[in-house]
Amino acid sequence: MPPRKKPFSGKAKKQQLRNKRAKERDAHVLHVDDNGNAVRGIKMMVPLDPQPVLSGRSSDLLRTVFQKEAKASIEARKKDATRELVYAEDQGNSQSIYSYGISDPANQPRILTKPEWSYDMTLDKLNEVDSQAYKEWVEYLDQEMMSRGKEMQINLYERNLEVWRQLWRVIERSSVLVHLADTRCPLLHISDQLMIHVRTTFPWKRIVLVLTKTDLVATERVQKWSRYLEARYGQDISILAYSRDNVEESNAVLMRTIGQVSAGIEHHVLNEAPTDAALKDTLTIGFVGEPNVGKSSLLNSLFGRKLVSVSATPGHTKHMQTHYFDHVELLERDDNVFSRILVCDCPGVVFPRFNVPVLLQILFGSFPIAQTREPFSAVRFIAENCVPYLHEVYKLKHVEDDDGEWSPYTLCESYAQLRGFRMKGGKLDVHRAANTLLRDTLNGRKVVLSFPPPEDSCPSRLPDIPRS
């Protein structure tokens, strides 16, 4: 006879359902604890070194993976949430973001590049070589960080080898690389090391630097950024601004620029690069950049239809995607060398940078807001630098009359009350309010947080690479 069933209370049943939901919610997530052990839990996707063993599903293999933040660092920022705001003296034209050294090329360590390989290698051997290169690269970054002192930190960069492999494929296949950057602060998204790698390893390839989301920024500031970047990156890297307010003209300028820069690479494209005879008359264009810089939106505008889905979640584009573009005439080439255009859309890659805090990654889209464990430091940065004041934009009032000056916490508390965000038991849900403020800022809904170029009289330039 089967054993007698044990009594099961309603309270136990509720706990069972809670545990089941928690298990389902976190089933696809890996992170490491403070001892480096792989465990299930918070939505922070982190690998061990070498790479974590994922399920093998394609959606898992191409998931963006970040290092987990130290708990002590998060707790320290939480305690700072009640400190009063200190507004920037030059709000609207603030240079405060450059105190993190984002304009210094020395703060960009080398990226993970494809190791040497041969056609004689087996698949297992290739995987072994790639994994070893990844391991050595992570060790190099750790050593670089240690050599710079205890105070130096590195950003939450891409730690999924599969995502880097997608970037390698796009670079290898493309004759022209379109590197996209958010106009609100392009230096947070432009990878000097990526461009140095392309110019050094593939000197016949061409690079076009495109500023996106220009509709969120004043025209004068966009023009200043264009001039600054031209001075920084030289004449052989074309720079243009893409506006969603005038899509047809922006598409024409983009394709015409690509046609111009491709004028000197026919020999390599037609005779050396393609291995497939069917691609001999095809110009391949690769779109690369960090997450949330507008690659998918630009492609949808270029093709005039919803070609790829768009999301504010970093890593939404899971694989390299290829699409044929019909309007070759937009290249405005008289020689008709190319009869087709192949467009490659690369998943967003968060490039390694020293001294870039998580709050900047959150505000400019390279770290998921939904995974943010401490949102108040990012809210502080918005409130201290935006124009007009954040509490004026949202018409906020203090929850308590004696709250005094605004702090990140009281701003979120007031916004939670305004929107009716409450947790179970009636307590104001300040975390939900903070995340909503961050999403509004990222999307440019009510607050546009943008910065002018650095006030460098002579911007640091990339080294000149002889062209083929």
C-alpha positions in Angstrom: 0.0 0.0 0.0 1.2 3.5 -0.8 2.1 5.6 2.3 -0.6 7.8 3.8 -0.4 11.3 2.5 0.8 13.9 5.0 -1.4 16.9 5.8 -0.5 19.9 3.6 -1.6 23.3 5.0 -2.5 26.3 3.0 0.5 28.1 4.2 2.8 25.3 3.0 1.1 25.3 -0.3 1.7 29.1 -0.8 5.3 28.6 0.1 5.6 25.8 -2.4 4.2 28.0 -5.2 6.5 30.8 -4.2 9.5 28.5 -4.4 8.3 27.2 -7.8 8.0 30.7 -9.3 11.4 31.6 -8.0 12.9 28.5 -9.5 11.3 29.2 -12.9 12.4 32.8 -12.8 16.0 32.1 -12.1 16.3 28.8 -14.0 18.2 30.5 -16.9 20.5 32.6 -14.8 24.0 31.8 -13.6 26.2 33.9 -11.3 29.1 33.3 -9.0 29.2 33.9 -5.2 31.9 35.7 -3.4 34.0 32.5 -3.3 33.8 32.1 -7.1 31.3 29.2 -6.9 28.6 28.8 -9.6 25.2 29.2 -8.0 21.6 30.0 -9.0 20.0 33.2 -7.9 19.8 36.9 -8.7 19.4 37.9 -12.3 23.1 38.6 -12.9 24.5 36.5 -15.7 28.1 35.8 -14.8 30.6 33.2 -16.0 33.4 31.5 -14.3 36.8 31.6 -16.0 36.8 29.7 -18.2 33.3 30.1 -19.6 30.3 28.7 -17.7 28.5 25.6 -19.0 25.2 26.8 -20.3 22.3 24.7 -21.4 23.4 24.5 -25.1 20.3 26.3 -26.4 21.1 29.1 -28.8 19.3 31.7 -26.6 21.6 30.7 -23.8 24.9 30.7 -25.8 24.4 34.3 -27.0 23.1 35.7 -23.8 25.1 38.8 -22.6 27.2 37.8 -19.6 28.5 40.2 -16.9 30.7 39.9 -13.9 28.9 40.2 -10.6 29.5 43.3 -8.5 31.0 43.0 -5.1 28.4 43.1 -2.3 30.4 45.7 -0.3 30.4 48.1 -3.2 26.7 47.9 -3.6 26.0 48.4 0.1 28.2 51.4 0.2 26.3 53.0 -2.7 23.0 52.2 -1.0 24.1 54.1 2.2 24.8 57.1 0.0 21.3 57.3 -1.3 20.1 59.6 1.4 22.9 62.2 1.0 21.7 65.5 -0.4 22.2 66.3 -4.1 25.2 68.5 -5.1 24.2 70.1 -8.4 26.8 70.5 -11.1 27.7 74.2 -11.6 27.6 73.8 -15.3 24.3 71.9 -15.6 23.4 71.4 -19.2 27.0 71.7 -20.3 28.5 69.6 -17.6 32.0 68.2 -18.0 31.5 66.0 -14.9 31.4 62.8 -16.8 34.9 63.2 -18.0 36.2 63.0 -14.4 36.0 59.2 -15.0 38.6 59.4 -17.7 36.4 58.2 -20.5 38.2 60.4 -23.0 41.6 58.9 -22.2 42.5 56.1 -24.7 44.7 54.6 -22.0 41.6 53.6 -20.1 40.6 51.2 -22.9 42.5 48.0 -22.7 42.8 45.7 -25.7 39.7 43.8 -26.7 39.4 40.0 -27.2 40.5 39.2 -30.7 40.4 36.0 -32.7 43.5 33.8 -32.0 45.5 32.3 -34.8 43.9 29.2 -36.4 44.2 27.0 -39.5 41.8 24.9 -41.6 43.6 21.8 -40.3 42.2 22.3 -36.8 39.2 20.2 -35.6 36.2 21.8 -34.0 37.3 20.7 -30.5 40.8 22.2 -31.1 39.3 25.5 -32.3 37.1 25.7 -29.2 40.2 24.9 -27.1 42.2 27.6 -28.7 39.4 30.2 -28.3 38.9 29.3 -24.7 42.6 29.6 -23.9 42.7 33.0 -25.6 39.7 34.1 -23.6 41.3 32.9 -20.4 44.6 34.7 -21.1 42.7 37.9 -22.0 40.7 37.9 -18.7 44.0 37.4 -16.9 45.6 40.3 -18.8 42.7 42.6 -17.8 43.0 41.5 -14.1 46.7 42.2 -14.2 46.2 45.6 -15.9 43.7 46.6 -13.2 46.0 45.5 -10.4 48.9 47.4 -11.9 46.9 50.6 -11.8 46.3 50.5 -8.1 43.6 49.4 -5.7 41.2 52.2 -6.5 41.1 51.4 -10.2 38.0 49.4 -11.3 37.0 47.9 -14.6 33.5 48.2 -16.1 31.1 45.2 -16.4 32.3 44.1 -19.8 31.2 41.3 -22.0 32.3 37.9 -20.6 30.5 35.6 -23.0 33.0 34.1 -25.5 30.1 33.3 -27.9 29.3 37.0 -28.2 32.9 37.9 -29.0 32.8 35.1 -31.7 29.9 36.9 -33.4 31.9 40.1 -33.5 34.9 38.2 -35.0 32.6 36.8 -37.7 31.2 40.3 -38.6 34.7 41.8 -38.8 36.0 39.1 -41.0 33.0 39.1 -43.4 32.6 42.8 -43.7 34.5 45.2 -46.1 33.0 48.3 -44.4 32.3 48.4 -40.7 29.7 50.9 -39.4 30.5 51.6 -35.7 27.5 53.2 -34.0 27.6 55.4 -30.9 24.9 57.3 -28.9 25.3 61.1 -29.5 24.4 61.8 -25.9 27.9 60.7 -25.0 29.7 58.9 -27.9 33.0 58.3 -26.0 31.1 55.9 -23.7 30.4 53.7 -26.7 33.2 54.1 -29.2 35.9 51.5 -28.9 39.3 52.8 -29.9 40.7 49.3 -29.5 38.2 47.9 -32.0 39.2 50.5 -34.6 42.9 49.9 -33.9 42.4 46.2 -34.3 40.6 46.6 -37.6 43.1 49.1 -39.0 46.1 47.0 -37.9 44.8 43.5 -38.8 42.6 44.3 -41.8 44.1 47.6 -43.2 42.0 47.3 -46.4 38.7 47.4 -44.5 37.0 50.8 -44.0 35.3 52.2 -40.9 32.4 54.6 -40.7 31.5 56.1 -37.4 27.8 56.9 -37.0 26.2 59.0 -34.3 22.7 57.8 -33.5 19.8 59.3 -31.5 20.7 62.7 -32.8 17.0 63.7 -32.5 17.4 63.8 -28.7 20.3 66.3 -28.8 20.5 69.9 -30.0 21.9 70.3 -33.6 24.7 72.5 -32.4 25.9 69.8 -29.9 25.8 67.1 -32.6 28.0 69.3 -34.9 30.4 69.9 -32.0 30.7 66.1 -31.5 31.3 65.5 -35.2 34.1 68.1 -35.3 35.6 66.6 -32.1 35.6 63.1 -33.4 37.0 64.1 -36.7 40.0 65.6 -34.8 40.3 62.6 -32.6 40.1 59.8 -35.2 41.5 61.4 -38.3 40.4 61.8 -41.8 40.4 58.1 -42.8 37.4 57.3 -40.5 34.3 58.9 -41.9 31.9 60.4 -39.3 28.3 61.2 -39.8 25.1 61.8 -37.8 22.0 59.7 -38.4 18.7 61.4 -37.6 15.3 59.6 -37.2 13.6 62.9 -38.0 14.7 62.7 -41.6 15.1 59.0 -42.3 15.2 59.2 -46.1 18.0 61.7 -46.2 19.9 60.0 -43.4 19.8 56.7 -45.3 21.0 58.4 -48.5 23.9 60.1 -46.7 24.9 56.8 -44.9 24.9 54.7 -48.1 26.6 57.4 -50.1 29.4 57.6 -47.5 29.7 53.8 -47.6 30.0 54.0 -51.4 32.7 56.6 -51.1 34.8 54.7 -48.5 34.5 51.4 -50.4 36.0 53.0 -53.6 39.5 51.8 -52.8 38.9 48.2 -51.7 37.5 46.4 -54.7 40.6 44.3 -55.3 40.4 42.8 -51.8 36.7 42.4 -51.8 36.5 40.8 -55.3 39.6 38.7 -55.3 40.8 37.9 -51.8 38.1 38.3 -49.1 35.2 36.2 -50.3 35.6 32.4 -50.4 32.2 32.0 -52.1 32.0 32.9 -55.8 28.5 34.1 -55.3 29.8 36.9 -53.1 32.4 38.3 -55.5 30.2 41.2 -56.6 28.7 41.7 -53.1 29.6 44.6 -50.7 29.3 43.4 -47.1 28.6 46.0 -44.5 28.9 45.2 -40.8 27.0 47.1 -38.1 28.9 46.9 -34.8 28.7 48.7 -31.4 27.7 48.4 -27.8 24.2 47.4 -26.7 21.4 50.1 -27.0 23.2 52.4 -29.4 20.4 52.0 -32.0 21.7 49.3 -34.4 18.4 47.5 -34.8 16.4 50.8 -35.1 18.8 52.1 -37.8 18.5 48.8 -39.7 14.7 48.9 -39.6 14.8 52.5 -40.9 17.3 51.6 -43.6 15.2 48.7 -44.9 11.9 50.5 -44.4 10.3 47.7 -42.4 10.6 45.9 -39.1 13.6 43.8 -40.0 14.8 43.1 -36.5 13.1 43.5 -33.1 14.1 46.4 -30.9 14.4 46.3 -27.2 16.0 48.5 -24.4 17.5 45.3 -22.9 21.2 45.0 -23.7 22.0 41.8 -25.6 18.5 41.6 -27.3 20.1 40.8 -30.7 21.2 37.3 -30.0 23.1 36.3 -33.2 24.8 37.9 -36.1 22.0 38.5 -38.6 22.5 39.0 -42.4 20.1 40.7 -44.8 20.4 41.7 -48.4 19.8 45.3 -49.2 18.2 45.9 -52.6 19.0 49.6 -53.2 22.6 49.4 -54.6 22.0 52.6 -56.4 22.2 54.5 -53.1 26.0 53.8 -53.1 26.2 56.3 -56.0 29.0 54.4 -57.6 29.6 55.0 -61.3 31.5 51.8 -61.9 28.7 49.3 -60.9 31.3 47.0 -59.2 28.7 45.8 -56.7 25.4 44.3 -57.7 24.3 43.4 -54.2 24.7 44.7 -50.6 24.9 42.3 -47.7 24.2 43.8 -44.2 25.5 42.0 -41.1 24.0 43.0 -37.7 26.3 42.1 -34.8 25.0 41.6 -31.3 26.0 44.4 -29.0 29.3 44.0 -27.3 30.2 45.8 -24.1 33.9 46.6 -24.5 36.2 46.7 -21.5 37.0 50.2 -20.0 38.8 51.2 -16.8 37.2 53.6 -14.3 33.7 53.5 -15.8 31.2 53.0 -13.0 28.1 50.9 -13.3 25.9 54.0 -13.0 27.1 55.2 -16.4 26.5 51.8 -18.0 23.0 51.9 -16.6 22.2 55.4 -17.8 23.6 54.8 -21.3 22.2 51.4 -21.9 25.1 48.9 -21.7 23.8 47.3 -18.5 20.2 46.1 -18.0 18.1 48.3 -15.7 16.1 45.3 -14.7 19.3 43.7 -13.2 20.3 46.9 -11.3 20.8 46.1 -7.7 21.4 49.7 -6.6 19.7 52.3 -8.8 20.1 55.4 -6.5 23.6 56.4 -7.6 22.4 56.5 -11.2 19.4 58.6 -10.1 21.8 61.0 -8.3 23.9 61.4 -11.5 20.8 62.3 -13.5 19.5 64.8 -10.8 22.8 66.5 -10.4 23.4 67.0 -14.1 20.1 67.4 -15.9 18.3 70.6 -16.9 15.7 71.5 -15.7 15.9 70.0 -12.2 14.5 66.4 -12.0 11.9 67.3 -9.3 10.7 70.1 -11.6 10.4 67.9 -14.6 8.2 65.3 -12.7 6.5 67.9 -10.5 7.6 66.1 -7.3 6.7 67.1 -3.8 8.4 65.9 -0.6 6.6 63.0 1.1 7.3 64.6 4.5 7.3 68.3 5.1 10.6 68.2 7.0 12.5 66.2 4.3 14.8 69.2 3.6 16.9 69.2 0.4 16.4 66.5 -2.2 18.3 63.3 -2.2 18.1 60.3 -4.6 16.1 58.4 -2.1 13.5 61.2 -1.5 13.2 61.8 -5.2 12.3 58.1 -5.8 10.1 58.1 -2.7 8.2 61.1 -4.0 7.9 59.7 -7.5 6.6 56.3 -6.1 3.9 58.2 -4.2 3.0 60.2 -7.4 2.7 57.0 -9.5 1.1 54.9 -6.7 4.0 52.4 -6.7 3.6 50.4 -3.5 4.8 47.1 -2.2 2.8 44.5 -0.3 1.8 46.1 3.0 1.5 49.6 1.5 5.1 50.7 1.7 6.3 52.9 -1.1 8.2 51.0 -3.8 11.2 53.3 -4.2 13.1 50.7 -6.3 10.4 50.5 -8.9 10.2 54.3 -9.0 14.0 54.5 -9.4 14.0 52.0 -12.3 11.2 53.9 -14.0 13.2 57.2 -13.8 16.2 55.4 -15.3 14.2 54.0 -18.2 12.7 57.4 -18.9 16.2 58.9 -19.0 17.6 56.0 -21.2 14.8 56.4 -23.7 14.9 60.3 -23.6 11.2 60.5 -22.6 11.2 63.4 -20.1 14.9 63.9 -19.3 17.6 64.0 -21.9 21.0 63.5 -20.3 23.6 64.6 -22.8 27.1 65.9 -22.6 29.2 68.2 -24.8 32.6 67.1 -26.1 35.6 67.3 -23.6 37.2 70.7 -23.4 40.5 69.2 -24.7 42.2 71.7 -27.0 43.9 68.7 -28.7 42.0 65.4 -28.5 44.1 62.2 -28.2 44.3 60.6 -31.6 44.5 57.0 -32.7 47.9 56.0 -34.1 48.2 56.4 -37.9 48.1 53.1 -39.6 49.4 52.9 -43.2 46.6 52.0 -45.6 46.8 49.3 -48.2 
